[in-house]
């Protein structure tokens, strides 16, 4: 079960899998914004690890 404490101790790979598996419902603007933020953070992490 996921909760804030569990997520705090997840590895980067686990967090990436979790975030890529999430999908916001079209009728929920807050969820869509969260999904966009999460995907942008993943893109930034990937870019930083490529350096």
N, C-alpha and C positions, 0 to 999 in steps of 0.2 A: 504494500500500500504506500502510495506517495503522500508525503506531507513535507512541510518546510524543513524539518530536521533531516529527513531522509535525503532530500535533494541536496542539502548542504554537504553531505558526505559522498555524493556521487562523483565518479571520475569524469574527466572531460569526455571520454568516449561514450559513457552512459548518458551524459547530458545531451550530447549531440544526437544520439539515437532517439532519445525522448523528444527533443525539439523537432527533429525531422518527422517524427510520427504524429505530431500534433497538427490539427487542421481546424481552423475556425469556421463556424457556421456563417453563412453569408448574411444572415439577418442580425448578427451580433457585432456591431461596430467596435466595441471594446475588445472582444476576442480577436477580431481581425487586426486591430492595432497591435495587440500583444504578439500575435503570430508574426507580423511584419518586424517588430522590434527583435524578437528572438531570432528570426532568420538573418537580420542584419548583423546581430552580434556573432552569429555563427560565421558569416562571411568575413567579418573582421578578424575573428580568431584564426580562420584558415589563412587569411592574408598574412597575419603576423607570424604564423608558424612556417610560412614559405620563405621567410627572410633568412 
